């Protein structure tokens, strides 16, 4: 759906014509992302089987679990590419270090958090523990959304049970509400919608949305113009793992995510609390009502997109949002031959609006996702 909103022709080439790039024996970013996801699931499964909590992990255990996960997964990746040469053995060692570092940070986050995982690689759809989201389209067709959520966490609050979504990313990512509005970033709010809608059947009680967060899997380098002691280096590394996304603008909920938070900025999530309990303006928060509006908007985008797909829309119409376009990494550029120097080839220029403007527009009920 996000691909279609980016450019209908790219969606048609991929899912309609099912064009595929020629396979090349090389390690690509999606392969590394798949390895990270599978390794963290492997580690989570090992912890569950052995009855160990994330917060109880030691550094040594993180190193051993990362090594074990990579050892098991490497032969399955891209025709054993990580085992094919000394260079790739070195890359495999680097990837293992990244997974180990991420595990340590996840353990540190768990120590400071009142949230705990209740779902890892949680599927929704006919074969998953949660049902799909269904839409009846204008032409009488039924469209079903299926997928898999990296991680769902639960916490008990004075207002009831809270659920949040965490998505693992191999690159830095934040939730841009302009992209949500135009249907370019639907994934996270869809996940939140699924778990909140079906919380009663899934966990036995109706839950409230605590938010959505991206966890960046990496092993950052710290740059400094002076020699830092080891504890300061670790502190700086920890800061680089602050999770971005959109949180419920509730003081108790945010403090449950970072129980070490007094006043000021959290080192774990993208929120900052003032002395009176309110949030600083640059905190990535929204009210429960606003999260509800966003969930409804995303559903509207899905139905709108489903209607356009089944109506046969395949226009070569990539968007442009600031300097970002889908053409940058599109594998079908040689097929569509989009060329802005031609009069008939123009980007759909999308204005980059503030969070407040987008929320106000969504609150007023409009699903304006294309011109």
C-alpha positions as CSV (number, residue, x, y, z in Angstrom):
1,X,0.0,0.0,0.0
2,X,2.9,2.4,0.8
3,X,4.5,1.5,-2.5
4,X,1.3,2.3,-4.4
5,X,1.0,5.7,-2.6
6,X,4.6,6.3,-3.6
7,X,4.0,5.6,-7.3
8,X,1.1,3.5,-8.7
9,X,3.3,2.2,-11.6
10,X,6.0,0.9,-9.2
11,X,3.3,-1.1,-7.4
12,X,1.9,-2.4,-10.7
13,X,5.4,-3.4,-11.9
14,X,6.1,-5.2,-8.6
15,X,2.8,-6.8,-7.7
16,X,0.9,-6.8,-11.0
17,X,3.6,-7.7,-13.6
18,X,5.7,-9.3,-10.8
19,X,8.9,-8.0,-12.4
20,X,12.1,-9.1,-10.5
21,X,15.6,-7.8,-10.6
22,X,18.2,-10.1,-11.8
23,X,19.7,-11.9,-8.8
24,X,23.3,-10.9,-8.0
25,X,25.5,-12.7,-5.5
26,X,26.0,-9.8,-3.1
27,X,24.9,-8.7,0.4
28,X,22.1,-6.1,0.2
29,X,20.5,-3.9,2.9
30,X,17.3,-6.0,3.0
31,X,19.4,-9.1,3.6
32,X,21.1,-7.5,6.6
33,X,17.7,-6.3,7.9
34,X,16.3,-9.8,7.7
35,X,19.3,-11.1,9.6
36,X,18.8,-8.6,12.4
37,X,15.1,-9.4,12.7
38,X,15.7,-13.1,12.7
39,X,18.6,-12.9,15.2
40,X,16.7,-10.8,17.7
41,X,13.8,-13.3,17.4
42,X,16.2,-16.1,17.9
43,X,17.6,-14.5,21.0
44,X,14.1,-13.7,22.4
45,X,13.1,-17.4,21.8
46,X,16.2,-18.6,23.6
47,X,15.4,-16.4,26.6
48,X,11.7,-17.6,26.7
49,X,12.8,-21.3,26.5
50,X,15.3,-20.8,29.3
51,X,13.0,-18.6,31.5
52,X,15.4,-15.6,31.3
53,X,14.1,-12.0,31.3
54,X,15.7,-9.4,29.0
55,X,16.5,-7.2,32.1
56,X,18.5,-10.1,33.6
57,X,20.9,-10.5,30.7
58,X,24.6,-9.9,31.3
59,X,27.0,-8.6,28.6
60,X,28.6,-12.0,28.3
61,X,25.2,-13.7,27.7
62,X,24.4,-11.1,25.0
63,X,27.7,-11.9,23.3
64,X,27.1,-15.6,23.4
65,X,23.4,-15.4,22.3
66,X,24.4,-13.1,19.4
67,X,27.2,-15.5,18.3
68,X,24.8,-18.4,18.5
69,X,22.1,-16.6,16.5
70,X,24.4,-15.5,13.7
71,X,26.0,-19.0,13.6
72,X,22.6,-20.6,13.0
73,X,21.3,-17.9,10.6
74,X,24.3,-17.2,8.4
75,X,24.0,-20.4,6.3
76,X,20.4,-19.4,5.4
77,X,21.3,-15.9,4.1
78,X,21.7,-15.3,0.4
79,X,23.1,-18.7,-0.5
80,X,25.6,-18.8,2.4
81,X,27.2,-15.5,1.2
82,X,28.5,-14.8,4.8
83,X,30.5,-18.0,4.6
84,X,31.9,-17.5,1.1
85,X,35.1,-15.5,1.7
86,X,37.3,-14.0,4.4
87,X,35.8,-10.6,3.6
88,X,32.3,-11.8,4.3
89,X,33.5,-13.6,7.4
90,X,34.7,-10.2,8.7
91,X,31.3,-8.7,7.8
92,X,29.6,-11.5,9.6
93,X,31.7,-10.7,12.7
94,X,30.7,-7.0,12.5
95,X,27.0,-7.9,12.2
96,X,27.4,-10.2,15.2
97,X,28.8,-7.3,17.2
98,X,25.9,-5.1,16.1
99,X,23.4,-7.7,17.3
100,X,25.2,-8.1,20.6
101,X,25.2,-4.3,21.1
102,X,21.5,-4.1,20.3
103,X,20.8,-6.9,22.8
104,X,22.7,-5.1,25.5
105,X,20.7,-1.9,24.9
106,X,17.4,-3.8,24.8
107,X,18.4,-5.3,28.2
108,X,19.2,-1.9,29.6
109,X,15.9,-0.6,28.3
110,X,14.1,-3.5,30.0
111,X,15.8,-2.7,33.3
112,X,14.4,0.9,33.2
113,X,10.9,0.0,31.8
114,X,7.6,-1.0,33.2
115,X,6.7,-2.5,29.8
116,X,7.5,-6.1,29.0
117,X,7.1,-8.1,25.7
118,X,3.9,-10.0,25.2
119,X,4.4,-10.7,21.4
120,X,7.4,-11.3,19.2
121,X,7.0,-11.6,15.4
122,X,3.2,-11.4,16.1
123,X,1.3,-12.4,13.0
124,X,-2.1,-11.1,12.0
125,X,-4.1,-12.8,9.2
126,X,-5.6,-16.2,8.6
127,X,-2.6,-18.1,10.0
128,X,-1.7,-15.6,12.8
129,X,-3.0,-15.4,16.4
130,X,-4.7,-12.1,15.4
131,X,-7.3,-11.8,12.5
132,X,-6.7,-9.6,9.4
133,X,-8.2,-6.2,8.9
134,X,-10.9,-6.5,6.3
135,X,-12.3,-3.8,4.0
136,X,-15.3,-4.0,1.6
137,X,-14.3,-2.0,-1.5
138,X,-16.7,-0.1,-3.8
139,X,-16.7,-2.7,-6.5
140,X,-17.8,-5.5,-4.1
141,X,-14.4,-6.9,-3.5
142,X,-13.1,-7.7,0.0
143,X,-9.5,-6.7,0.8
144,X,-7.7,-8.2,3.8
145,X,-4.5,-6.8,5.4
146,X,-2.1,-9.3,6.8
147,X,1.3,-8.9,8.3
148,X,3.7,-9.5,11.2
149,X,4.6,-7.2,14.1
150,X,8.2,-7.3,15.3
151,X,7.3,-6.8,19.0
152,X,4.4,-5.8,21.2
153,X,4.9,-4.7,24.9
154,X,2.4,-4.5,27.7
155,X,2.3,-2.5,30.9
156,X,-0.2,-2.0,33.8
157,X,-1.2,1.6,34.6
158,X,-3.7,3.2,36.9
159,X,-5.9,3.8,33.7
160,X,-5.7,0.1,32.6
161,X,-3.5,-2.0,30.4
162,X,-1.3,-0.2,27.9
163,X,0.1,-1.7,24.7
164,X,2.9,-0.4,22.5
165,X,4.5,-1.5,19.2
166,X,8.3,-1.6,18.7
167,X,9.7,-2.1,15.2
168,X,13.3,-3.0,14.6
169,X,15.1,-1.0,11.9
170,X,18.6,-1.3,10.4
171,X,18.6,2.4,9.6
172,X,17.5,5.5,11.5
173,X,13.8,6.0,11.3
174,X,11.2,8.4,12.7
175,X,7.4,8.7,12.3
176,X,6.6,11.6,9.9
177,X,2.9,12.5,10.2
178,X,3.0,14.1,6.8
179,X,4.0,10.7,5.4
180,X,1.2,9.1,7.4
181,X,-1.3,11.6,6.0
182,X,-0.3,10.9,2.4
183,X,-0.2,7.1,2.9
184,X,3.5,6.7,2.7
185,X,4.0,5.5,6.3
186,X,1.1,3.2,7.2
187,X,2.9,0.3,8.9
188,X,3.2,1.4,12.5
189,X,-0.2,2.8,13.0
190,X,-1.7,-0.3,11.3
191,X,0.1,-2.5,13.8
192,X,-1.2,-0.3,16.7
193,X,-4.7,-0.5,15.3
194,X,-4.6,-4.3,15.0
195,X,-3.4,-4.9,18.6
196,X,-5.8,-2.4,20.2
197,X,-8.8,-3.5,18.1
198,X,-8.3,-7.2,19.1
199,X,-6.8,-6.7,22.6
200,X,-9.8,-8.1,24.4
201,X,-9.6,-11.5,22.5
202,X,-5.8,-11.6,22.5
203,X,-4.8,-10.7,26.0
204,X,-8.2,-10.9,27.8
205,X,-8.8,-7.2,28.4
206,X,-9.4,-4.0,26.4
207,X,-6.1,-2.1,26.2
208,X,-5.2,1.5,25.5
209,X,-2.6,2.5,22.9
210,X,0.8,3.6,24.5
211,X,2.4,4.4,21.2
212,X,4.7,3.2,18.4
213,X,8.5,3.2,18.5
214,X,11.4,2.4,16.1
215,X,14.4,0.7,17.6
216,X,17.5,1.3,15.4
217,X,19.8,-1.8,15.3
218,X,23.4,-0.5,15.0
219,X,26.7,-0.2,16.8
220,X,27.4,3.6,16.8
221,X,30.8,5.2,16.7
222,X,31.3,8.0,19.3
223,X,33.2,11.1,18.1
224,X,34.9,13.3,20.7
225,X,37.7,15.9,20.6
226,X,39.0,14.6,24.0
227,X,39.6,11.2,25.6
228,X,36.4,9.9,27.3
229,X,36.4,7.4,30.2
230,X,34.6,4.1,29.4
231,X,31.5,4.9,31.4
232,X,31.0,8.1,29.4
233,X,31.5,6.3,26.1
234,X,28.8,3.8,27.2
235,X,26.5,6.6,28.2
236,X,26.9,8.3,24.8
237,X,26.3,5.0,23.0
238,X,23.1,4.5,25.1
239,X,21.8,7.9,24.0
240,X,22.3,6.9,20.3
241,X,19.6,4.2,20.8
242,X,16.8,6.6,21.9
243,X,13.7,5.2,20.3
244,X,11.7,7.6,18.0
245,X,8.0,7.3,17.0
246,X,4.8,8.6,18.5
247,X,3.7,8.2,22.1
248,X,0.6,8.6,24.1
249,X,0.8,12.0,25.7
250,X,0.2,10.7,29.2
251,X,2.8,11.3,31.9
252,X,2.3,7.9,33.6
253,X,2.6,6.0,30.3
254,X,5.9,7.8,29.4
255,X,7.3,7.3,32.9
256,X,6.5,3.5,32.6
257,X,8.7,3.5,29.4
258,X,11.5,5.2,31.3
259,X,11.2,4.8,35.1
260,X,14.5,6.6,35.5
261,X,13.0,9.8,34.1
262,X,12.6,12.7,36.5
263,X,12.1,16.0,34.6
264,X,13.6,16.8,31.3
265,X,14.5,14.6,28.4
266,X,14.2,10.8,28.4
267,X,17.3,8.9,27.3
268,X,15.1,6.0,26.1
269,X,12.1,7.5,24.3
270,X,11.5,10.8,22.4
271,X,9.7,12.7,25.1
272,X,10.5,15.3,27.7
273,X,8.5,16.1,30.8
274,X,8.3,19.5,32.5
275,X,8.0,20.1,36.3
276,X,4.2,20.4,36.0
277,X,3.9,17.1,34.3
278,X,3.2,18.5,30.8
279,X,5.4,17.8,27.8
280,X,8.0,19.9,26.0
281,X,6.8,21.0,22.6
282,X,9.3,18.8,20.7
283,X,8.1,15.6,22.4
284,X,6.7,13.1,20.0
285,X,3.4,12.6,21.7
286,X,-0.3,12.6,20.8
287,X,-3.5,12.3,22.9
288,X,-5.5,9.1,22.9
289,X,-8.1,10.9,20.9
290,X,-5.5,11.9,18.3
291,X,-4.2,8.4,18.1
292,X,-7.8,7.3,17.4
293,X,-8.1,9.8,14.6
294,X,-4.8,8.6,13.1
295,X,-6.0,5.0,13.2
296,X,-9.2,5.9,11.5
297,X,-7.3,7.9,8.9
298,X,-5.0,5.0,8.1
299,X,-8.1,2.8,7.6
300,X,-9.5,5.3,5.2
301,X,-6.2,5.4,3.3
302,X,-6.3,1.6,2.9
303,X,-9.8,1.6,1.6
304,X,-9.1,4.5,-0.8
305,X,-5.9,2.7,-2.0
306,X,-7.7,-0.6,-2.4
307,X,-10.4,1.1,-4.6
308,X,-7.7,2.7,-6.8
309,X,-5.8,-0.6,-7.2
310,X,-8.8,-2.6,-8.2
311,X,-9.9,0.2,-10.6
312,X,-6.7,-0.4,-12.5
313,X,-4.8,2.7,-11.7
314,X,-1.1,2.3,-12.8
315,X,0.0,5.9,-13.5
316,X,3.7,6.8,-13.5
317,X,3.2,9.4,-10.7
318,X,6.0,9.4,-8.1
319,X,5.7,11.8,-5.2
320,X,8.2,14.4,-4.0
321,X,8.3,15.4,-0.3
322,X,11.1,17.9,0.3
323,X,14.1,16.1,-1.3
324,X,12.6,12.6,-0.9
325,X,11.2,10.6,-3.9
326,X,10.5,6.9,-4.3
327,X,12.6,6.9,-7.5
328,X,15.8,7.0,-5.5
329,X,15.8,3.3,-4.8
330,X,13.1,2.1,-7.2
331,X,14.3,-1.0,-9.2
332,X,11.9,-0.2,-12.1
333,X,13.4,3.1,-13.3
334,X,14.6,1.5,-16.5
335,X,11.0,0.3,-17.2
336,X,9.0,3.5,-16.6
337,X,11.8,5.8,-17.8
338,X,10.4,8.7,-15.8
339,X,12.3,11.8,-16.8
340,X,11.5,15.1,-15.3
341,X,13.0,16.9,-18.2
342,X,10.0,15.8,-20.3
343,X,6.9,18.0,-20.1
344,X,4.6,15.0,-19.3
345,X,6.7,13.8,-16.4
346,X,6.2,15.6,-13.2
347,X,6.4,14.7,-9.5
348,X,3.4,14.9,-7.3
349,X,4.8,17.6,-4.9
350,X,3.5,17.0,-1.4
351,X,3.8,19.9,1.1
352,X,5.6,19.1,4.3
353,X,3.3,20.2,7.1
354,X,3.8,20.5,10.9
355,X,2.5,17.8,13.2
356,X,-0.2,20.2,14.5
357,X,-1.5,21.0,10.9
358,X,-1.6,17.3,10.0
359,X,-3.5,16.3,13.2
360,X,-6.0,19.2,12.7
361,X,-6.6,18.0,9.1
362,X,-7.1,14.4,10.1
363,X,-9.3,15.5,13.0
364,X,-11.5,17.2,10.4
365,X,-12.0,13.9,8.7
366,X,-10.4,14.4,5.3
367,X,-8.6,11.5,3.6
368,X,-6.8,13.6,1.0
369,X,-4.0,11.4,-0.2
370,X,-3.6,12.3,-3.9
371,X,-4.4,15.1,-6.2
